[in-house]
């Protein structure tokens, strides 16, 4: 943690995507040279029928192409969610597309699912697995029309099924046109029904049933959230991830980059995502787990999500601002 505090000013002088690549290269080097060590004092927990070494996970977006899953595990994460991956490789949106808001401990991104494709991520995971749980977050390609979206998700699920411990269905990124329309009750019902049917076929083929999780946006109104939760309850969905990034800007109005297009993450999202976790816990059956994500920068923030009804938590922006020591701080803080 001290080392990261010393290095952070250097990283923050660089363009965010350059800093991101350098940080991941450093993480991989530290793992390969044995500098990360083995996590200690973890308390395993059973969620979605899976055994998680601890409650703290890496949110999707940090390791889109599943290049560093073993290093993340050595860093102390109980689970890692790679992706979002799409059926076909795509470059994402034009640069610049990632912005820091240090005064607010926040990021805005409009990356647009830049990834090498689901098949490439699956091949990498088949070669390199960690000791923890690995989820794969799937989405649709930007060039796929609305009527082909469900088929994109089905194809992506088919590509990653054999190497995933769970599959997260991302219908909530604000950076792919039309994607959030899939959160409506009718569209979501069709999507989930298709994926559950496909899972039955894949389970027979692979000899295992992979849990499905659904990632929702924090910007849903109360009626929309209730409708989405009711739809989830009609299908064998194991978990809901709450939440993705927000398009709300009131918390960062007037700040440099505060009005950039894309999804806002970090400290300004904390209360909004926690409120949604609390609402979902009231709306969903007890059998559906909740993964709380958004604005977690301390053990107190993580415990807030758990008290609101989350079973697990994930971090992304907090890792950027607080550094790798945050992982074990959270794991220790949630051990009881």
N, C-alpha and C positions, 0 to 999 in steps of 0.2 A: 504493500500500500504506500509506504514511504517512497519507494523507487518510482511508482507511478506518479505520485504528486510532483516529483522532480522532473519527470519526463513530459507531463501533460502540457506545459507551456510550449514545448517544442512541437508536439503533435498538433496543438491548436493553431500553430503558425501555418500549418500545411492545409491544402484543400481537404475537406472532410473525407472524400473517397480515397485520396492518397494516404492520409493518416490511417484510415481503416485497413488498407492493404498492408501497411507497414506494421501495424499493431498485430494483425493476424500472423504475419510472417514471424514476428518476435515471439508470439505465443507458441507457434509450432516449433521454433528453435528451442525455446525453453523446455518444451515437453521432450523433444528428441534428445536433449542433453541431460535430462533427468533433474532439471532445476525445480520443477513444479512439485514433485513429491506426491505422496498418496494422501487423500483427504482422511481425516480422523474425526471421531466423535459424532459421526452421522447417525441419524435415527431413521431407519427405513419406514416407509408408509405404503399401504396398499390402496391404489386408486385405479379405476378402470380395469380391474382385474390384473393389474401389473404391480410389480414390486419396485418402488422408487427408492434409491439409496437415501435421498432426502427430498424435501419439498420444493427445492429451488431449481428452476429450469432456465435455460437460455431461450428467449423468444425467437420466433422466426424472423429472418431478415439479416441477422448478424453473420450467419454462415450459410448463405443461400445454396451453395453447390456442394455442401457436405465435405468440405476439405479438412476439417480440424476436429472431428468428433472425439477422437482420443485425447487431444489436448484439452478440450473443454471438460471432459470427465476428470482429468488429472487436476484441473483447476478447482474442482470441488462441486461442479454441477451434478445434481441428481438426475437430470434429464436434459436433453438437447433437442430442440425442434429446428430442423434444417428446412431450407426453402425460403420463400415460396418457389416451387418448381412448376413448370408448365409442360404440356406434352411436347412442344417444339422449343428449341432454344430461341431466345430473343434478347436483343441488346438493352431493352428498357427505354426510358424516356431520354431526351437529349440533356446533356450537361449544361449548366450546373443543375443538380437535382437533389442535393443534400445540403442542409444549412444548419449551422449551430446558432443557438440563442443562449449564450452562457449566462447572461443576467437572470434568465428564467430557468436555468437547468433544463433546457429543452432542445429538441431537434425538429426540423421539418424536412420531410423527404417526399419526393415524387419520383422515386426510382423506377417504378413501373415493372416490377417482377423481372428485372434483369437476371438471367440465369442461363446455364448451359443446357437446360432441358432435363426432364425427369429421368430419362434413360441414363444420362451421364451421372447424375447424383446417385441413382440406384447402383450403378456399377461401382462407384467409389465406396458406397456403404457396404457392398458385398465383400470388398477387399479389406476394409478398415472399420471395425466396430469398436465401440467403447464398452466398458462394463456396466454402464447405466442404460437408461431407457432412451431410445432415439425415436422421435416422432418426425414425420415428413409432412410438411405443409404444402398443399397442392392448390393450383389456381388455373385460370383459363388464359390462353394467349390473347394478346391485345388485338390481333387481327382477326380473331374468331368472332363472327357475328353472334348476336344474342341467341338466335335459334340453334347455334352450335355449342353453346356454353356447357350444357349438361354433358354432351359427348366429350368435350375437353376434359372435364373433371373425371369422367369414367376412364378415359385413356390414361390420364396421369395416375389414377389410383391403380390401374392394372400394372403400370410400369414399376411402381415403387412398393407394391403390396408385399412382395417376398422379403424385403429388407427393412420394413417399418415395424416398430413396436406399436405405434398408433399412427393414424392418418388424420391430419387437421384439414378441414375443408374451409378454404378462405373465400368467403363471399363478402368481405367487408373492407378491403383496401379501397381508398378513395382515388387510387392512381391508375386504375384500369377502367376505361369508360364502360358504363353499364353494369359493372360487377355488383355493385351494391343493390341493384334491382333484384338480385337473386335472394335477398333477405325478405322479400314480400312473402306472405303466407302461401300463396298458390305456387309461386316459382320455387320456393324452398321445399314445399311438399313434393313437387316433381323431382327435384334434384336429389333429395334424401331417399326417396323411393327407388330411384335409379341406382344410386350408390349402394344401398342395402341389398338390392337384388344382385348387383355385380359382386358384392362381397360374398354372398352365398356361393357363387360360382368359384370365386378365387379361394375361399376357405377350403372347398373340396379339393382344389388343385394343389394348394400349398400345405394343407394339413394344419392350418391354424386360423383362428378368427382374430382379425386385427380390429381393435376398437376404433370407432370414428368419433372425432371431435369437431365441433363447429365453431368457427371464430366469427364473432359479431362485432359490429361497429358501436361505438359509444354514443353515436348521434341519433339512434332510434328513439322515437317518441314512446310514451308509455303504452299506447295502444299497439304500436308496431312491435314493441318488445314482447308484449303479452301474446300477440299473434305468433311471433317467432317461437316463443317458449312452448306454446300449445302445439305447434307443428313439430318441434323437437320431441315432445312427449309422445307423439303418435308413432315415432320411429325408434329403433334400437340404437340411439345415439348415446355414447358413453359419457361425453363431456361437452361443455360449452366453454370456450375461451373468451374471457371478457377483460379487456377489450382490445380492438385494433386502435389505430391512431384516429384522431379527431380532426374534423374540418373547422371546428369552433376556434375562434381567434380572440375572444374577449380577454383571455388571460395574458396575451402577448401583444395586445394592441399598442402600437407606437414604438415597439422595439425594432431594431434593425433586423431585417428578414422576417418580421412578424407577419407580414401579409403575403408571403410567398405561397403559391399554390402547393397543395400536397397534404400530407397527414402530419399533425402535430403530436409529438410524444414527449414524455418526460414529466417533470414535476407539475406542470399545469394540468395534466390529465389525471392526477391522482384521485381527487375527490370524485370526478365524473365516473371514472372506472369503478371505484369502490361502491358508489351508489348503484351502479348497474349490477355489480356482483350481489349486493344486498337484495335488489329487486328480483334478480333471477333465482336466488335461493328461495324466495317466496313463491315464485311462479313454477319452478321445475320440480319434478318428482325427486325424492331423496336419492334415487338410484342414479341420477345424472350428476356427475361431478362438475365442479367449476374450477377453472384455472384462472386466477386473478393476475392481470398484468396491466401496468400503467402507473408510472410515477413512483416506483419503489426505489428509494434511495437509502433506506435504513431498515434495521430489524423492526423498528416500530411501524414503519410503513407496511412491511410484510405481514406483521401481526394484525394490522388493521384489515388487510384483505382476508385473512383467515377468520377473524371475528365476524366479518361481514358475510361469510359463507363459503369462501374459497377453500378448496382442498389442497391445491398446489399454487405456486406463484411462478411467474416468469419475469425476467428483467432484460432490458436492452439499453435504454438511454442511461439508466443509473450506472451501468457498467462503463459507459463512455466517460461519464463525469466523475465517478467515484473510483473506478479502477478495479482490478481483479480481486482485491481484498474484500470487496463487498460480497462476493459469493459465499465465502466461508462465514462471514459475519451473519448473513441471512440464515444460512444452514444451522448455525449454532443458535441463533435467536429463535428459530422455529422448532428446535429439537424437542421442546417440551410442549 
